[in-house]
Amino acid sequence: MRIVRFTHPRTGTDAIGVENGEHIVELSGAATIGELLRTPVERLRERCERADGPRHPAGSVRRLAPVDGRMEVWAAGVTYRRSREARVTESERAADVYELVYDAERPELFFKSVAWKVSGDGGRIAVRADSAVDVPEPELGLVLNSAGEIAGYTVVDDVSSRTIEGENPLYLPQAKIYLGACAVGPAIRPAWEVADPYALDITLTITRDGRTAWDGKASTRELHRRLDELAGYLFRADAFPDGAVLATGTGLVPDLPFTLRAGDIVTIAIAEIGTLVSTVVEGPDAMRG
């Protein structure tokens, strides 16, 4: 089962449904993902299992990013050893900052995107014209309800400028938050269907001119933090009435000086969760086009 946000084939409006095999069944009375995330997980499960709305062939609809309304996307940093090593390598002036946060009690959390800026499966991500090195960061995303419960999982691409963040940690917002820096999808895999979220293989493939330019594999087994711990810190002093997506960090970082280029195809697959495919463009004008 997957919870899907899609374009209704008849009305052209956004719709919410449950995908089971070859069909998507509309969730009657549910207009947004945010609305679903206002309810406790057990009630959400009952609602999804009892879905009885109109049915659509799964291949006949266009899927949208499973983030809408007042939802936000946040991210955790330096939660894998590989991520710590990459941050230290790129940040000659402040390497100790990343060394310290890896073992600190409090995790690094940062805002990533509002809902309307998030790209979905088959959409675009962007590199910055003022950055020499930009990379995708494949991450398991926690889909959290308004109470901070883990309602499901999704795939997140936390696109980042290694050049800008490496110059100074205070530049993190510019390195992480811009149009085309966040992709989420293709759907939400309910938490009750994932037996062990700490045993999920993650693969990243970057295709350039029809050939593999970079690929790698990691696993959530390598996570240095507990998922409920990350969610707890996010909700400790904040409120998300329509829920949120929290990316949990990456264990896959291409070695310097590799960088994305316009025209690259980025494919992120997480076992049991789904596959997110994005096309790389350069700059905000290309994102709007």
N, C-alpha and C positions, 0 to 999 in steps of 0.2 A: 504494500500500500504506500502511496505517496500523495501528499497534499499538493495540489497544483493550482497556480494562478495562471489564467489563460484568457485569450481574447475569444469571446463568444462568437461562434461561426455565423450566427444569424443576425445578432444585434450589433456586433462590433464593440461591445462594451466589455469591461473586465469582469471575469467570473472566477469563482472558486469551486474546485471539485476534488474528488478523490479518484486517483488512478489505480485501477486494479486490472492488470493484464492489458488487454487490448482496448479497454474503454475508460473514459473519464465520466464519472457520475457527479452531476452538480450537487453541491451542498445547498439545499433549499434554505433561504433566509440568511445566508452568509454572503455579505457583499465584499468583505475584505479579509485578508489574512489577519490584520490587526484586530478585527472583531472576534475571530476565532481565539486569538491569544488573550482575550479578556477573561477566558474561562479556565477553571482548573483542568489539569491534564486528564483526569479520569472522565470528566464531562466531555472534553474534547474527543477522547477515544470513543465514547458512546455515540457521539454525534457523527463521527467519521464512519463507524461501523454500521450505522443505520442510514447512511446516505441513500436517498431514494428519488433524487431529482432526475431530470432528463439526462440521457446518455449520449455521449459523442465518441466516435472512433478516436483513439488516442493520437493517431497520425493526422487527424484532420484539423487540429487546433494549433495555434501559435502560443507557446508557453511564454510567460512573463516572469521576471524576477519575483521570487516569493517574499517580497518586501513592499509594503505600501502604506499609505496614510501617514500616521504619526510615528511609524516605526523608525528606528535608527539602527545603523550598523556600527558596532564598536569592535576593537581588536585588542588582543593581548600580544605582547612582544617578549622575545628572549625566553621562550618556554621550551625550546629544544636546544641541545648542546650545539648543533650545527648553526642555529641562528645566533647563539652567543658568539661563536667563533667568527661568523661573517661580520657581525657588528663590530667586533674588536678589530678585525682586519681593516675595515673601511674607515674606522674612526681613530686615527692616530692620536688626535689631541685629547680624546675623552674615552679611551678604551676602558678605563676602570669603571665608568658608569655602567656599562653593559655587564662587566664581570660581577659587579656588586648586585645588580638587580636580579641576576640569574638565581642567586642563592638567598636573596632577601625574602623576608616573610611576606611583604606586600608585592604583588605582581605589577608589572607595567601594563596599564590599560590606557587606551587612547581612542578618541572619537574617530570614526572612519568616514561615514557618509549618512546623509539624509536619504529617505526612500526614493525620492524622485531622481536622484543622480545615479542610482544603482543600475548597472547593465545586467541583462539576463543571459541565459544560454543562447548562443548564436549572435550575441551582440558585439559591441566594440569596447575595447579598453585603449588607453592612450599612454604614450610616452611624452615627456616634457621636452620642449625645444631648448630649455635652459639647463638641461641635465645631460651629462655624458653617459651615465649608466642607469638604466631603468630595468627592473626585473619583475616578473610575476612572483607572488608568494602564495603557494597553494595551502589552504588551511581548512580544517574541519570547523564548520560553523555551528554554534549552539543556537537553536531557535528557542528563545525564552519567553514564557508568558508574562503577564503583568505582575504575577507574584514571584517571578524569578525562577520558576520551575523549568527544567529542561523538557520542553514539549516535543522537540525533534532535532534533526540534524540536517545540514545542507552543506554545499561546497562554496567556499569563498576564495576569490582571488584578490589578495591585498597587494595591489600593484604599488611599487615603491621606487622612489628615486634614491639610489645608493649614494649618488654624488652629493645631493643636497643634505641628506641625513648625516653623511660622513663628515661634512664640513663642520657641523656643530649640532649636538643633540637638540638645541632649541629650535632648529629648523624642521623638527619632526612634522609639524602640521603641513608645511609646504611640501615635504617629501611624501606625505601619505594622503593628503586631502586635496584633491583637485578633480575636475571633470574627467572621467574615464579611469579613475584610480580604483574602482571597486566593481566587481562582478559577483553575483550570487545566483545560485541555481543548481540544477534545473528545477528542483522541487524540494519539498520537505519530507524527509523520511521520519515517520513518527518514532519517538523515543522508545515506545513499548515494543517496537519491532526490531530494535538493535540490541542484541544480547550483550555485547561487550564493546563499548565505544573505544576501549583502549587496545583494540586488536584489529584496527582498520588500516589496510595498506593504502598509501597515497602515491599516485604517480603524476609526474609532470612531463609533458612532451611539448617542445617548441619546434614548429615546422617552419622552414624558410625556403622559399623557392622549390617547394615540393620535396625537400629533404629534411631529415631530423637535424636540427642545429644544436639541440641540447635535450637530454632527457635524464630523469633520475627517479628514484623510488625511496620512500620513507614509510614510517608506520607510526600510528598514534601510541604504540608501545613505548616510543622514545620520549613522550611528553614528560616534562619535569614538574608539571602542575596537575592538580586534580581539577576536573571540569566543574564540579560543584563549587570548588574554591574560587575559581575565576568568576563564575556567575555570582557568587556571594559578594565578592568585592565590587562588582559592577552595580549591584543593587543596594550596597551598604548605605549610601547617602544620596541615592538618586531614585527617580520614578520613571517608569515606562508604561503608561496606561494601555498602550497597544502592543506591548511586548518589544523585543529587540533581537537582533542577531549579534552574537559575539564570536568573532573569529579567534581561534585558540592558538595561533602562532604557527610558524612553519619550520619544518625540518629539511626543506629543499631550497637551497640558495645556489644559483650558478656561481662558479668561481669568477673573480675579477680577471679580465675586464669585460666579460660577456655582458651584452646589453640587448634588450629588445629593439627591433626595428619595425617601422611601418610595413605592413603586409604580412608579418609573422602570424601564425596561428598557434594559439596557446590552448592546450588540452589538459585539463586537470580531472583525474578520476579518483574517487574515494570508494573503496569497496563497500557495498551495501547501501551507499548513499546516492551516488549518481556521477555523471560526467558533465563538466562545464567546459564549453568551447567558446573562445573569444578570438576576434580578429583585432590586430594591433593597428592603430592609426597614430598620427602625431598631432597633438594640439587640440584645443577646444573647438575650433572651426570644423575639423574633421569629425569630431564627435557629434556635432549638431547636423552635419550634412547627411 
